[in-house]
Each structure stands twice: as C-alpha cells, then as structure tokens.
Amino acid sequence: MTSGKTQEDIKLILGSVRALWGMVTPNLRSVSVELQDETIFWQCIFDEEASDDDLRLMNDASAELIADFDTNKIEEKILRVSFPREMIHLKNLIYLRKE
C-alpha cells in the first residue's frame, strides 16, 4: 500500500533516503520533502542552531537528491524547532529522530 503516494512521491522518498545515508547528525530532528510543479522542496529541522557542518551535509544531500530528477529547481529550508516543540512537515516525511 502506498497510502496515496504517486510514482513521483515514491521516487522522491527513495532518492531522499539514499541521499541522507551518512549525512544525519544528532542535532537533526527531521527531514521532509515535497515536489510541487517542477520544484523540489527540501526541509530540514534541527534541534539547535545548525552548524556549518550540518548545513554542508544537508546541502550535499539535497544535491544528491536533485541529481535523480529532471528539474534543477530545489528550494532548501533549514529550520530550528527545539525539542519538545511540535514540527510541521512537508508531504513526505523522510527522517524523524526518536525523541
């Protein structure tokens, strides 16, 4: 069961999981992704302020992801939402830290 996911959603989810291999740091709370029109939206939520290393890793992961698609439009959003505050995710939740 794909729970209402399109083929593009599935490709986006699988590509995102692959792109995150070896990129997740303890400060990362979640990653979600969504495709709207021809733009990929990539959202990363950190517990504390993202370090330069955190930002570089998430930028590298989003670059890995976009290589799988015909579009070259990606909009990255890096947010700080400290635990235990609630997070709002994009359509496809890729990573969620155990809290």
Buried (B, 14 or more C-beta within 10 A) or exposed (E): EEEEBEEEBEBBBEBBEEBBEEBBEEBBBBBBBBBEEEEBBBBBBBBEEBEEEBBEBBBEBBEBBBEBBEEEEBEBEBEEBEEEEEBEBBBBBBBBBEE
